[in-house]
Amino acid sequence: MRIKSGRSEGLLGLYGRIVDGSTPDDTIKNSLTFERIDPTVNFVWIDDPAPGIPLNSFAAVWEGYVEIPRAGRYLFFLEADDGARLYID
């Protein structure tokens, strides 16, 4: 399975810093300040996820397309200590 975002191999990662008094949803709607193409979305965060985005106060969204090479069953899973959501449409 490959992930594609437009012509690039990977998903567009959008990152933002959660500031005091805001929620992750606020950050996602208003304050995503850093973007890059992530070839895979499989992180074990030990350092800041992006420049200016602190390890313990961030939100991230990945957008793009998943190319499924053939019909079958596929497993997607999330593991997070502070919450995560997965939307596939």
N, C-alpha and C positions, 0 to 999 in steps of 0.2 A: 504494500500500500504506500503510495506517495502522497505528499501534501503539496498543493499548488496554490499560489496566490498570483493570479494574472499570469505573467510569463516567468515568474520566479519559482524555484523549488522551495517551498516552505509556506508558512502562514505569516500574515502581517501581525506582528505583536505590537500592541499599543499599551503603554505603561504610564501610570500616574501615581503621584504621591498623595497619600491620604493625610490631610492636615487636621489638626485638632478641631473637633466640632463637626466634622463631616463624616459621611458614611462611605463605604466602598461604592455604593450606587451613585452618590453625589460625584465621586471622583470619575467614575466611568462616564457619566453624562457630561461633565464639565471640565475635567482637569487631566485628560490624558495628554502628556507633554512630550513623550519620547516614543518613537516608532522605529521598528527594524523588521526585517524578514528573519524569522526563526526557522531554520531548516527542519527542526523537530521540536515538539512541545513535550519535553521530558526533563524537567529540571529538579535538582536538589539544591535549593537556595542556601548557600553559605556566605555569599557576598551580596552586595546590592545588585538587584536585577538589571539595572541600567544606570547610566550616569545621572546623578541628581535624584535618584529614586531609592529611598532607604529600604533596607531589607525588611524591617518590621512594620512598615506603614505604607503599603503599596497595593494597587489594584492593577490587573492586567486583563486584556481582552485579546483574543486571537481571532482573526477573520480570514476566510479564504475558502478553498475547495479541497475536498478529500477525493482523490481519484481512486476508485475501487476497480481493480483489474478484472474481477469476475464476481459473479453472484455467489453469495454464501453468507455465513454468519461472521460478524466482526465484533470485537469487544473493545469498548472505550471505557476507561475508568479514570477517576480522579482521587487524589489523596491530598488533603490539605489540613493544616492545623487550625486555620481560622475561617474556613468556609470556601466553597467553590460551587460553580454551577456549570453545567454542560448543556448547550443548546445545539441541536443539529436540525437543520431545516433544508 
